[in-house]
Amino acid sequence: MKRFIRDTILCSLFIFSIMGVFASVTFFKVFDLFDPIGDMFSDFELTDIVFSQLSEDPIADERIVMVNIGTLSREGIARQIEIIKKYNPRVIGLDVMLDLQLPFEEDSALTRVLSETENIIVGEKLIDFNDELDHFEQTIKPESHISDQAYLGYVNLITNARTQEDLKVCREFTPSEVVDGETRYAFPVRLAYAYDSMKTERFVTRDNDIEVVNYKGNIISFSSSNYGMKYFALDVYDVFDENFTEDLFADKIVIMCFMGKYLGDTETTEDFYFTPMNENYVGKAKNDMFGGVIHANIISQILDDDYIDQMSQHAEIILAILFCLVNVFLFKIIYGAMPKWYDGITKIFQLVEVMGLATLMIFLLLSFNYKADFTLAIIVIALSGDSLEVYHGVVKNLFSKERRKEIFKVNRRFWENE
């Protein structure tokens, strides 16, 4: 029994060492041929199916109104704000970078309007992330004559993209970051706080470094998304023409942001993201949500107390280790007791386990807003059957003097026969 348990542990270590080798970037450079396949699945998570295929059609969130600023100048944006604030919104969020210094005459109208608007949040961007210290070192703010007239909230969203043209998949966000010793809050968190401070405080006290975006809907039904409008949106000239009812903005959160040159514009890549709501959840072809609308989804989940809890990385690793030990233990029994049945039985066992864990991941997210990650467990399950055979057929023999001699004997006979 001691030898049995020892082999179980050593074989499990062997499986994790294989995973370590395959996770090596240097090793995978050998397989450049398969990059297109890897790229297709690199942006996919199994739980995306919940948002893309299984979520219910959204109920409109009447607390939030989206306004497209298109390609307006700062003077045009100022004019939009003047019109909107006449209808008494609770708070206005301006999701646009205003860091570029412009001549006074181009900025004066916006500066004046901001100074006359009581509750307005303007976007800033955090840059220069320090991996060692785990925080950003700088922030790009609007010019001081603008930032002095408003509250600031950072508009950064978590993606793996390096440029606007790269694939930008957004599943998560950070509620707050520390910059130069000062805590700064995300743009949607600032807006939610201005609307309902108690609910936002409850969200912030969760004290999670990263939160999952609980997506509910979009501004319009893009062809790449199964789900339609959750947020009412006005296009650029709908505001100028005051093409809306008088109560539309009253006591609401208004998010002014870029949503294309016109509503429905899908040719742009500026501030346009892929989300789990994308119908093509593998090998995504078209972006489906603008950054401002992602902020709106975040605000909705804060105000609805509708959060998604995540499995910790430690729990994921522990679960993978347990599955590995249990599988190797059971497979060793089958290997010794029924060697002729080994391949068939273990493959069926592995298939049932993988399908069960995949189904459980989807069920937990759909029913309990809990995002479990069984990826490591699924990998060790997939490797355990064949790895056990390699361990017994190769690894153990390499550490046996008698077995190593057999290799040389076979080689000598081969060359003698040749």
C-alpha positions as CSV (number, residue, x, y, z in Angstrom):
1,M,0.0,0.0,0.0
2,K,2.9,2.4,0.8
3,R,4.3,1.8,-2.7
4,F,0.9,2.3,-4.2
5,I,0.4,5.6,-2.5
6,R,3.9,6.7,-3.4
7,D,3.3,5.9,-7.0
8,T,0.1,7.8,-6.9
9,I,1.8,10.9,-5.6
10,L,4.8,10.6,-8.0
11,C,2.5,10.1,-11.0
12,S,0.5,13.2,-10.0
13,L,3.8,15.2,-9.8
14,F,4.7,13.8,-13.2
15,I,1.3,15.1,-14.6
16,F,1.9,18.6,-13.2
17,S,5.4,18.6,-14.6
18,I,4.0,17.8,-18.0
19,M,1.6,20.7,-17.6
20,G,4.5,23.0,-16.7
21,V,6.4,22.0,-19.8
22,F,3.4,22.6,-22.0
23,A,2.8,26.0,-20.4
24,S,6.3,27.1,-21.3
25,V,6.2,29.9,-23.9
26,T,9.5,28.8,-25.3
27,F,8.3,25.2,-25.8
28,F,5.2,26.4,-27.7
29,K,7.2,28.3,-30.2
30,V,7.9,25.0,-31.8
31,F,4.2,24.8,-32.7
32,D,3.8,28.1,-34.6
33,L,2.0,26.1,-37.2
34,F,-1.0,25.8,-34.9
35,D,-1.1,29.5,-33.9
36,P,-4.4,30.2,-35.9
37,I,-6.1,27.5,-33.9
38,G,-4.7,28.8,-30.6
39,D,-5.8,32.3,-31.5
40,M,-9.3,31.1,-32.2
41,F,-9.7,29.6,-28.7
42,S,-7.5,32.0,-26.7
43,D,-10.4,34.5,-26.2
44,F,-12.9,31.8,-25.2
45,E,-14.1,30.8,-21.8
46,L,-16.7,28.1,-21.3
47,T,-18.8,30.4,-19.1
48,D,-19.2,32.8,-22.1
49,I,-22.0,30.4,-23.2
50,V,-24.1,31.6,-20.3
51,F,-24.0,35.2,-21.4
52,S,-24.1,34.4,-25.1
53,Q,-26.7,31.7,-25.3
54,L,-28.5,31.1,-22.0
55,S,-29.2,34.6,-20.5
56,E,-32.8,35.9,-20.7
57,D,-33.6,38.9,-22.8
58,P,-32.8,42.1,-20.8
59,I,-35.3,44.3,-19.0
60,A,-34.6,47.9,-19.8
61,D,-32.7,49.8,-17.1
62,E,-34.5,53.1,-16.9
63,R,-32.0,54.6,-14.4
64,I,-29.3,55.0,-17.2
65,V,-29.5,56.9,-20.4
66,M,-26.7,56.7,-23.0
67,V,-25.7,59.6,-25.2
68,N,-23.5,59.3,-28.3
69,I,-20.9,62.1,-28.6
70,G,-19.7,60.7,-32.0
71,T,-16.9,62.9,-33.3
72,L,-18.0,66.1,-31.7
73,S,-15.6,68.8,-30.8
74,R,-15.3,69.9,-27.1
75,E,-17.6,72.8,-28.0
76,G,-20.2,70.3,-29.3
77,I,-19.9,68.2,-26.2
78,A,-20.4,71.4,-24.1
79,R,-23.6,72.1,-26.0
80,Q,-24.9,68.6,-25.4
81,I,-24.2,68.9,-21.7
82,E,-26.1,72.3,-21.6
83,I,-29.1,70.7,-23.2
84,I,-29.1,67.6,-21.0
85,K,-28.7,69.4,-17.7
86,K,-31.8,71.4,-18.3
87,Y,-33.7,68.2,-17.7
88,N,-32.2,67.6,-14.2
89,P,-30.2,64.4,-14.4
90,R,-28.9,63.0,-11.2
91,V,-25.4,62.7,-12.5
92,I,-23.6,63.0,-15.9
93,G,-20.6,60.9,-16.8
94,L,-18.3,62.1,-19.6
95,D,-16.4,59.0,-20.9
96,V,-13.9,60.8,-23.2
97,M,-10.3,61.7,-22.7
98,L,-9.7,65.4,-22.5
99,D,-6.0,65.4,-21.8
100,L,-5.0,67.0,-25.1
101,Q,-4.2,70.7,-24.7
102,L,-6.2,72.9,-27.0
103,P,-6.4,76.6,-27.7
104,F,-8.5,78.5,-25.0
105,E,-11.3,79.3,-27.5
106,E,-11.9,75.6,-28.2
107,D,-11.9,74.7,-24.5
108,S,-13.6,77.7,-23.0
109,A,-17.2,76.6,-23.6
110,L,-16.6,73.2,-22.1
111,T,-14.8,74.7,-19.1
112,R,-17.6,77.1,-18.5
113,V,-20.3,74.4,-18.7
114,L,-18.4,72.0,-16.4
115,S,-18.1,74.8,-13.8
116,E,-21.9,75.4,-14.0
117,T,-22.7,71.6,-13.7
118,E,-22.9,70.4,-10.2
119,N,-22.6,66.6,-10.5
120,I,-20.4,65.5,-13.4
121,I,-17.8,62.7,-13.6
122,V,-15.0,63.0,-16.2
123,G,-12.9,60.1,-17.4
124,E,-9.2,59.7,-16.7
125,K,-6.8,56.8,-17.8
126,L,-4.3,54.9,-15.6
127,I,-1.0,54.1,-17.3
128,D,2.4,52.5,-16.6
129,F,1.4,49.5,-14.5
130,N,4.2,48.3,-12.3
131,D,4.1,44.5,-12.1
132,E,6.4,44.3,-9.1
133,L,4.4,46.8,-7.0
134,D,1.1,45.7,-8.5
135,H,-0.2,49.2,-9.2
136,F,-0.3,52.0,-11.8
137,E,2.3,54.7,-11.5
138,Q,0.6,57.5,-13.5
139,T,-2.7,58.8,-14.6
140,I,-3.6,60.7,-17.7
141,K,-6.0,63.5,-16.5
142,P,-7.9,66.2,-18.4
143,E,-6.2,69.6,-18.4
144,S,-6.4,71.2,-15.0
145,H,-8.9,73.9,-16.0
146,I,-11.2,70.9,-16.9
147,S,-10.4,68.5,-14.1
148,D,-10.8,71.2,-11.4
149,Q,-14.5,71.5,-12.4
150,A,-15.4,67.8,-12.1
151,Y,-14.8,64.5,-10.3
152,L,-12.6,62.0,-12.0
153,G,-13.1,58.2,-12.6
154,Y,-10.7,56.0,-14.5
155,V,-12.1,54.4,-17.6
156,N,-9.6,51.5,-17.9
157,L,-11.2,48.1,-18.7
158,I,-9.3,44.8,-18.4
159,T,-8.4,43.2,-21.7
160,N,-5.3,41.5,-23.2
161,A,-5.2,43.9,-26.1
162,R,-2.2,46.2,-26.6
163,T,-3.7,48.4,-29.3
164,Q,-7.1,49.5,-30.4
165,E,-6.9,47.1,-33.4
166,D,-6.1,44.0,-31.2
167,L,-8.8,41.6,-30.0
168,K,-10.3,43.3,-26.9
169,V,-12.3,40.9,-24.8
170,C,-13.6,42.4,-21.6
171,R,-14.9,40.2,-18.8
172,E,-13.6,41.9,-15.7
173,F,-12.8,45.3,-14.2
174,T,-11.2,46.7,-11.1
175,P,-13.3,48.8,-8.8
176,S,-10.4,50.8,-7.5
177,E,-6.6,51.3,-8.0
178,V,-3.8,52.9,-6.1
179,V,-1.8,55.5,-8.0
180,D,1.0,57.3,-6.2
181,G,-0.4,56.3,-2.8
182,E,-3.9,57.6,-3.6
183,T,-6.9,55.4,-4.1
184,R,-8.7,56.1,-7.4
185,Y,-12.1,54.7,-8.3
186,A,-13.4,53.4,-11.6
187,F,-15.7,55.6,-13.7
188,P,-18.8,53.4,-13.3
189,V,-18.2,53.1,-9.5
190,R,-18.1,56.9,-9.3
191,L,-21.4,57.2,-11.2
192,A,-23.1,54.5,-9.2
193,Y,-22.0,56.3,-6.0
194,A,-23.5,59.6,-7.1
195,Y,-26.8,57.7,-7.8
196,D,-26.9,55.5,-4.7
197,S,-24.1,55.8,-2.2
198,M,-25.3,53.0,0.1
199,K,-25.4,50.3,-2.5
200,T,-22.1,51.4,-3.9
201,E,-20.5,51.3,-0.5
202,R,-21.8,47.8,-0.1
203,F,-20.2,46.9,-3.4
204,V,-16.9,48.5,-2.6
205,T,-16.7,46.8,0.8
206,R,-16.6,43.5,-1.0
207,D,-12.9,44.5,-1.3
208,N,-12.3,42.4,-4.4
209,D,-9.3,43.5,-6.5
210,I,-11.1,42.3,-9.6
211,E,-14.8,41.9,-10.3
212,V,-16.6,40.0,-13.1
213,V,-18.9,42.1,-15.3
214,N,-22.4,40.7,-15.0
215,Y,-23.5,41.5,-18.5
216,K,-27.2,42.1,-19.1
217,G,-27.7,43.9,-22.4
218,N,-26.6,46.5,-25.0
219,I,-27.9,49.7,-26.5
220,I,-29.0,48.1,-29.7
221,S,-29.1,44.6,-31.1
222,F,-25.8,44.3,-33.0
223,S,-25.6,41.4,-35.4
224,S,-22.9,39.8,-33.3
225,S,-25.1,39.7,-30.2
226,N,-28.2,37.6,-29.4
227,Y,-29.6,40.2,-27.0
228,G,-31.1,43.5,-27.6
229,M,-31.6,46.9,-25.9
230,K,-31.2,47.3,-22.2
231,Y,-30.1,50.9,-22.2
232,F,-31.9,53.7,-24.0
233,A,-29.5,55.6,-26.3
234,L,-29.7,58.9,-28.1
235,D,-27.6,59.7,-31.1
236,V,-25.6,62.9,-31.5
237,Y,-28.3,65.0,-33.2
238,D,-31.2,63.6,-31.1
239,V,-29.8,65.7,-28.3
240,F,-29.3,68.8,-30.4
241,D,-32.8,68.5,-31.8
242,E,-34.1,67.6,-28.3
243,N,-35.8,64.6,-29.9
244,F,-36.9,63.1,-26.6
245,T,-39.5,63.4,-23.9
246,E,-39.0,65.9,-21.0
247,D,-38.7,63.1,-18.4
248,L,-36.1,61.1,-20.2
249,F,-33.1,62.5,-18.2
250,A,-34.9,63.5,-15.0
251,D,-33.0,62.0,-12.0
252,K,-31.1,59.6,-14.2
253,I,-27.5,58.6,-14.8
254,V,-26.4,60.0,-18.1
255,I,-23.4,58.5,-19.8
256,M,-21.9,60.5,-22.6
257,C,-19.5,58.5,-24.7
258,F,-18.4,57.4,-28.1
259,M,-20.7,54.8,-29.7
260,G,-19.6,55.1,-33.3
261,K,-20.0,57.9,-35.8
262,Y,-23.7,57.1,-35.5
263,L,-25.7,54.5,-33.5
264,G,-25.2,51.2,-35.2
265,D,-21.8,51.9,-36.6
266,T,-19.8,48.7,-36.4
267,E,-16.9,49.6,-38.6
268,T,-15.0,51.5,-36.0
269,T,-12.5,49.9,-33.6
270,E,-12.3,52.8,-31.2
271,D,-13.4,51.9,-27.7
272,F,-15.3,49.0,-29.2
273,Y,-15.0,45.6,-27.4
274,F,-15.8,41.9,-27.6
275,T,-17.8,40.7,-24.6
276,P,-19.1,37.3,-23.4
277,M,-22.5,38.3,-25.0
278,N,-21.0,38.0,-28.4
279,E,-22.9,35.3,-30.4
280,N,-19.7,34.0,-31.9
281,Y,-18.2,33.0,-28.5
282,V,-15.4,31.1,-30.3
283,G,-13.2,32.9,-32.9
284,K,-15.2,36.1,-32.5
285,A,-15.5,38.0,-35.7
286,K,-17.2,41.4,-34.8
287,N,-17.0,43.6,-31.8
288,D,-20.3,43.9,-30.0
289,M,-20.2,46.6,-27.2
290,F,-18.7,50.1,-26.7
291,G,-16.8,50.9,-23.6
292,G,-19.4,53.3,-22.3
293,V,-22.1,50.6,-22.5
294,I,-19.8,48.2,-20.5
295,H,-19.6,50.9,-17.8
296,A,-23.4,51.0,-17.9
297,N,-23.6,47.2,-17.3
298,I,-21.2,47.6,-14.4
299,I,-23.4,50.3,-12.9
300,S,-26.5,48.1,-13.2
301,Q,-24.9,45.2,-11.3
302,I,-23.8,47.6,-8.6
303,L,-27.3,49.2,-8.2
304,D,-29.0,45.8,-8.4
305,D,-26.6,44.1,-5.9
306,D,-26.2,41.5,-8.7
307,Y,-22.6,40.5,-8.4
308,I,-20.7,37.5,-9.6
309,D,-18.4,35.8,-7.2
310,Q,-15.3,34.0,-8.5
311,M,-13.4,30.9,-7.4
312,S,-10.0,31.9,-6.0
313,Q,-6.9,30.7,-7.8
314,H,-5.9,28.8,-4.7
315,A,-9.1,26.9,-4.7
316,E,-8.7,26.1,-8.4
317,I,-5.2,24.6,-7.8
318,I,-6.3,22.6,-4.7
319,L,-9.3,21.2,-6.7
320,A,-6.9,20.2,-9.6
321,I,-4.6,18.4,-7.2
322,L,-7.5,16.5,-5.6
323,F,-8.8,15.4,-8.9
324,C,-5.4,14.4,-10.0
325,L,-4.7,12.3,-6.9
326,V,-8.2,10.6,-7.0
327,N,-8.0,9.9,-10.8
328,V,-4.5,8.4,-10.5
329,F,-5.4,6.4,-7.5
330,L,-8.5,4.9,-9.3
331,F,-6.7,4.4,-12.6
332,K,-3.8,2.6,-10.9
333,I,-6.4,0.1,-9.5
334,I,-7.8,-0.4,-13.0
335,Y,-4.3,-0.6,-14.5
336,G,-3.4,-3.4,-12.1
337,A,-6.7,-5.3,-11.9
338,M,-8.0,-5.0,-15.6
339,P,-5.1,-4.1,-17.9
340,K,-7.0,-5.1,-21.0
341,W,-9.9,-2.9,-20.1
342,Y,-7.8,0.0,-19.0
343,D,-8.0,2.3,-22.0
344,G,-11.7,2.0,-22.6
345,I,-12.7,2.4,-18.9
346,T,-10.4,5.3,-18.2
347,K,-11.5,7.2,-21.4
348,I,-15.2,6.8,-20.5
349,F,-14.4,7.9,-16.9
350,Q,-12.5,11.0,-18.2
351,L,-15.2,12.0,-20.6
352,V,-17.9,11.8,-17.9
353,E,-15.7,13.9,-15.5
354,V,-15.0,16.6,-18.1
355,M,-18.6,16.9,-19.2
356,G,-19.7,17.0,-15.6
357,L,-17.3,19.8,-14.6
358,A,-18.2,21.8,-17.7
359,T,-21.9,21.5,-17.0
360,L,-21.3,22.4,-13.4
361,M,-19.4,25.6,-14.4
362,I,-22.3,26.7,-16.5
363,F,-24.9,25.7,-13.9
364,L,-23.2,27.6,-11.0
365,L,-22.9,30.8,-13.1
366,L,-26.4,30.6,-14.4
367,S,-28.1,29.7,-11.1
368,F,-25.9,31.2,-8.4
369,N,-23.8,33.9,-10.0
370,Y,-20.7,32.0,-9.1
371,K,-17.9,31.7,-11.6
372,A,-16.0,28.5,-11.0
373,D,-12.9,27.8,-12.9
374,F,-12.2,24.0,-13.4
375,T,-9.8,24.5,-16.2
376,L,-6.8,23.0,-14.4
377,A,-8.9,20.1,-13.1
378,I,-10.1,19.4,-16.6
379,I,-6.5,19.4,-17.9
380,V,-5.3,17.0,-15.2
381,I,-8.2,14.7,-15.9
382,A,-7.4,14.7,-19.6
383,L,-3.8,13.9,-18.9
384,S,-4.2,11.4,-16.1
385,G,-5.0,8.2,-18.1
386,D,-2.2,8.3,-20.6
387,S,0.3,9.8,-18.2
388,L,-0.2,6.9,-15.8
389,E,0.8,4.5,-18.6
390,V,3.8,6.7,-19.5
391,Y,4.8,6.8,-15.8
392,H,4.7,3.1,-15.4
393,G,6.1,2.2,-18.9
394,V,8.9,4.8,-19.1
395,V,9.5,6.9,-16.0
396,K,9.7,4.1,-13.4
397,N,11.7,2.0,-15.8
398,L,14.3,4.7,-16.2
399,F,14.9,4.6,-12.4
400,S,15.4,0.8,-12.5
401,K,18.9,-0.5,-13.2
402,E,17.5,-3.8,-14.5
403,R,15.0,-2.1,-16.8
404,R,17.7,0.2,-18.3
405,K,19.8,-2.8,-19.1
406,E,16.9,-4.2,-21.1
407,I,17.0,-1.2,-23.4
408,F,20.7,-1.7,-24.2
409,K,20.1,-5.5,-24.7
410,V,17.3,-4.8,-27.2
411,N,19.5,-2.2,-29.0
412,R,22.4,-4.6,-29.2
413,R,20.3,-7.4,-30.6
414,F,18.8,-5.0,-33.2
415,W,22.2,-3.9,-34.5
416,E,23.5,-7.4,-34.5
417,N,20.6,-8.6,-36.7
418,E,21.1,-5.6,-39.0
